[in-house]
C-alpha cells in the first residue's frame, strides 16, 4: 500500500504546509478533529499525527486514516498554550502550588528539539485548567531549574518559602519539581520540615506538558487530591504508579527513588509498597502504610552542611580518593558498599583514619533492595569495629540526612545520634 | 504451656549437653531423625532444632515436638563435613570447578558467629556430593577471598587460570565466587574472555553451605546442568531466580546486578529477563534470549588498567573531587548520573577540563532501569557537546569495561571506540 499524501507530508515536515502550532481540522473515516498540530512523540512510532484538542487533551490520529486536513489558523504561541482556566471558587479548599522547574514546567523547543524549563506555576495552571475543579489554587515560582542542576542551596530556598506559609489557610503545599533529583529534595524536606503542620507533596512529570501523553496533568491532579484528602503531615512524592493513567502512587519522601530513566512509573518506594494510591477515576485514596506522621512540634531545623561525600565502592576503588576526602575538611562519608554492608579491606586503613579524625562514616548498600547487616560476615564485623555506622536507608537519603544532621549538630557524636534516630520514616 | 526440657537446653546451648557437630538422634511424635546438630538459622525464628541429615540435607525440627534426644557420637569436624562423594565416572561430561571463596565456600564460625571463607573446591564437592551425578568434576582453588575483598588483580588471576584450560576436555568451567562483587567479576571475564570456546559460569550462594536452607547446592547443580546443556560460549552468572528452589536463573555476565542484599533471588538481569532458566526438577533449560555468543576467535585480551573512577553524582557533589581525579593521572571517568544521563551544571567546567586532558568521560544512570538519552534535555545536549560519551550499560559494567578498554588501547580515541562497541551484550 502506498502512503497517502498526508503520510508523505507529515514525514517531511520541513516542506509540509502544516506547521507545529497550526490550528488544523482533520477529517478521518470515522471522526473529525480540530486541534493544534503538535510535535511527534519521541518514544513511539511515527505513524500518528498528534494534535492538542481544545479541551486540553492530546490525541494521536493514525495518518493512514486521514482523508483531509484543513488549516484553520496559522501557528501562534497561544495556539500551543491556549487554555483558559476557571475563576477561583471560595468554596473549594486552598492549595499552594510552588514551581521550581523540571519537565512538568518545561516545553519542547521546536527548533532544537530539546526540552527545557519554561513555565511558571501560573502557566502550569493554564496548561492544566482541570485542576481548578478540585481546589482554589494559588501559584508562585521559587526558581526555574532542571532538577539535575538543583543543589542543596536550592533545597534551603524551598524550605524557607514553605515556612513562610506556616500560618496560612492552605490545606497542603505542592511543589512541582524535575524528576532527576526529586527524591533527594524530598528527603531533605522530610528532615528539614518534619512536623510541619500540613502535607507537602513533590510532583513532577516524565513528559513535558506540551507533549502528547504527558503525565503532568494526572500527577498534578493526584497530588491535589492527596493533599485535600489526607488530613495529616509529612513530605511525599506523587507520580504515576506505572504506565497506567488510572492510579498515582504517593511515596514517603525518604523512601522513594527514581528507578527508571524514562517510564511514567519511574518512582518507587524502596523495600515496600507506596504509602498511598490515588485512584484517578473517583479520587479515592488507598492507604498501604501504618507510618503516619504525627509530630506535635515543628522544629524548623533547615540548616545543612555539604561537607559530606558519597562513595560508591567498586573493586579497584583507590583508597587515595578516600584519603583526599579525609584531608580536605569533609565531616561525613557515606559508603555505598556491597551486599549486607561491606567495602574491600584495602580501604580499612583510610576508614580508620577518617574515624580517628572525627569524620562520621556510615554504611549503605548499592544493592538497592534489602537491609544492612554488619554482624553476619567477617568484613561487616571488622568495619563495625572500626566505627562504621550501619545506615539502613537508601544511599540517596543517607547522604542528604548526613548533610542535614551535620548542619544541625555540634560534633560527630551528636551527628551519629541523629543519623541513627528515626526522623521521617527513613529506615528500611 | 511450659517449655519442654529440650527447649530449655537448646536455648542455653552453652550449658547444654548437646554440642554443635554432635551426631544425635531426635525422637518426635511422628518421626525419628539422625543427624548432626547444626547452628541455628540466623534469619528465622529459634523454635527449631536444625540438624544435617546423613543425605546432606538440613532439616528444622520444632523443639516442641521433641520427645527424646540421644547423643550418638561426639562433635567432630568430620561430622559437620561428613559427606563422601561418588567415584569419578568416565561416561559423564567433564566440568572444571574453580573456587575463589565467598559464602558458597564459607562456614559459620561457631565461636564468633561470623561467616568467613573456609572451603576449597574439593571441600565444596564433599559438601554437595550430589554434583557427581551430573558430571565428572575436577576442582581447583585459585584463592580464598570474600568477594568484597576481590580487586582487579584477582580478576586477572581467574582469567589466566581459565586460559590455561583453553585446550582441555572440559565442556564448561564453573567459578564459585562471593556474591557481593560477583557481577563485577563476571563483567570483566565477559570482556577478557570473549570468544573463549566453552561456557564459563560464576556461581555463589547467599547462605553458607553449613547452614540450613543454603542455596549453594541448587545454584551449583544448576550451573553444572547449564554448562552441560548449553553448547555455546559466554560468561554467565547462575543463581536462584527467586525464593523458590525449583528454578535457577542464568544471566548474561555484563547485564547482571546484585539487587538485594540477602534474598536468594538477589541477582537480576537489568532491563530484561534472565537469558536462561534452569528447572531443577528435570534439568531442562528455557532460553529467554536471542543473544547468543558465537565469536569465532578468542582474542585473549585480559589486561586492564585501574585508572578509572566511578563517580555517583548527587546534589552537592563537589567539583573539587573531580578536579583531584583529573590531576592525579586517572584516564577514565564513569559518571553515574541522574535520569536520562545528566549531572549538575556545576561540574561542566571540570568535565570540559577532563576531556581536554584526554580523559575518557562516559555517562551511565543511577536509575538502574531505563536507557541513557542525552539528546532529550538541554543538560544532556550540553554534556554531549562537551564530549561525554553516553554508555547504555549498568554503571558497574561500565566501570569494569573502562578498565579493560583502557588496558587494551593506546589512546583515548581507541578506548572510546571500544567503549561504544558491543563486546559481550553489555548494552541495554
Contacts between the chains, C-beta under 8 A, distances in Angstrom:
chain1	res1	chain2	res2	distance
A	42	B	376	6.9
A	103	B	377	7.9
A	112	B	381	7.6
A	113	B	375	7.4
A	114	B	375	7.5
A	114	B	376	7.1
A	114	B	377	6.4
A	114	B	378	5.0
A	114	B	381	5.4
A	115	B	376	5.9
A	115	B	377	5.2
A	115	B	378	7.1
A	116	B	377	7.0
A	116	B	378	4.2
A	146	B	342	7.5
A	146	B	377	6.4
A	146	B	378	6.7
A	146	B	379	5.6
A	147	B	338	7.6
A	148	B	337	7.5
A	148	B	338	5.1
A	148	B	339	6.7
A	148	B	342	3.7
A	148	B	343	6.5
A	148	B	344	5.6
A	148	B	345	7.8
A	148	B	377	8.0
A	148	B	379	5.2
A	149	B	344	5.1
A	149	B	345	4.9
A	149	B	346	7.7
A	149	B	379	7.1
A	150	B	315	5.7
A	150	B	344	7.6
A	151	B	315	5.1
A	151	B	316	5.8
A	151	B	344	6.3
A	151	B	346	6.5
A	152	B	315	5.9
A	152	B	316	4.6
A	154	B	315	7.8
A	155	B	315	7.4
A	179	B	339	6.5
A	180	B	338	3.7
A	180	B	339	3.9
A	180	B	342	5.8
A	181	B	314	7.9
A	181	B	315	5.3
A	181	B	338	5.8
A	184	B	314	6.4
A	184	B	315	5.0
A	185	B	315	7.7
A	258	B	338	7.4
A	258	B	339	6.8
A	258	B	367	5.4
A	259	B	367	5.9
A	259	B	368	5.5
A	259	B	369	5.7
A	260	B	367	5.6
A	260	B	368	7.7
A	260	B	369	4.4
A	260	B	370	4.2
A	261	B	339	5.4
A	261	B	340	5.0
A	261	B	341	7.6
A	261	B	365	5.1
A	261	B	367	4.4
A	261	B	369	7.1
A	261	B	370	3.1
A	261	B	371	6.2
A	261	B	372	7.0
A	261	B	373	7.4
A	262	B	340	6.5
A	262	B	370	4.9
A	262	B	371	7.2
A	262	B	373	7.1
A	263	B	369	7.6
A	263	B	370	6.4
A	266	B	367	7.0
A	266	B	370	7.3
A	306	B	316	4.3
A	306	B	318	7.4
A	308	B	316	7.2
A	309	B	318	7.8
A	309	B	321	7.1
A	310	B	312	6.0
A	310	B	314	5.3
A	310	B	317	7.7
A	312	B	310	6.0
A	312	B	312	4.2
A	312	B	336	6.7
A	312	B	395	7.9
A	314	B	181	7.9
A	314	B	184	6.4
A	314	B	310	5.3
A	314	B	396	6.7
A	314	B	399	5.4
A	315	B	150	5.7
A	315	B	151	5.1
A	315	B	152	5.9
A	315	B	154	7.8
A	315	B	155	7.5
A	315	B	181	5.3
A	315	B	184	5.1
A	315	B	185	7.7
A	316	B	151	5.8
A	316	B	152	4.6
A	316	B	306	4.3
A	316	B	308	7.2
A	316	B	399	7.8
A	316	B	403	6.5
A	317	B	310	7.7
A	318	B	306	7.4
A	318	B	309	7.8
A	320	B	328	7.3
A	321	B	309	7.2
A	321	B	321	7.6
A	321	B	324	7.4
A	321	B	325	7.4
A	324	B	321	7.4
A	324	B	324	5.2
A	325	B	321	7.4
A	328	B	320	7.2
A	336	B	312	6.7
A	337	B	148	7.5
A	338	B	147	7.6
A	338	B	148	5.2
A	338	B	180	3.8
A	338	B	181	5.8
A	338	B	258	7.3
A	339	B	148	6.7
A	339	B	179	6.5
A	339	B	180	4.0
A	339	B	258	6.8
A	339	B	261	5.4
A	340	B	261	5.0
A	340	B	262	6.5
A	341	B	261	7.6
A	342	B	146	7.5
A	342	B	148	3.7
A	342	B	180	5.8
A	343	B	148	6.5
A	344	B	148	5.6
A	344	B	149	5.1
A	344	B	150	7.6
A	344	B	151	6.3
A	345	B	148	7.8
A	345	B	149	4.9
A	346	B	149	7.7
A	346	B	151	6.5
A	365	B	261	5.1
A	367	B	258	5.4
A	367	B	259	5.9
A	367	B	260	5.6
A	367	B	261	4.4
A	367	B	266	7.0
A	368	B	259	5.5
A	368	B	260	7.7
A	368	B	368	6.4
A	369	B	259	5.7
A	369	B	260	4.4
A	369	B	261	7.1
A	369	B	263	7.6
A	370	B	260	4.3
A	370	B	261	3.1
A	370	B	262	4.9
A	370	B	263	6.4
A	370	B	266	7.3
A	371	B	261	6.2
A	371	B	262	7.2
A	372	B	261	7.0
A	373	B	261	7.4
A	373	B	262	7.1
A	375	B	113	7.5
A	375	B	114	7.6
A	376	B	42	6.9
A	376	B	114	7.1
A	376	B	115	5.9
A	377	B	103	7.9
A	377	B	114	6.3
A	377	B	115	5.2
A	377	B	116	7.0
A	377	B	146	6.4
A	377	B	148	7.9
A	378	B	114	4.9
A	378	B	115	7.0
A	378	B	116	4.3
A	378	B	146	6.7
A	379	B	146	5.6
A	379	B	148	5.2
A	379	B	149	7.1
A	381	B	112	7.6
A	381	B	114	5.3
A	395	B	312	7.9
A	396	B	314	6.7
A	399	B	314	5.4
A	399	B	316	7.8
A	403	B	316	6.5
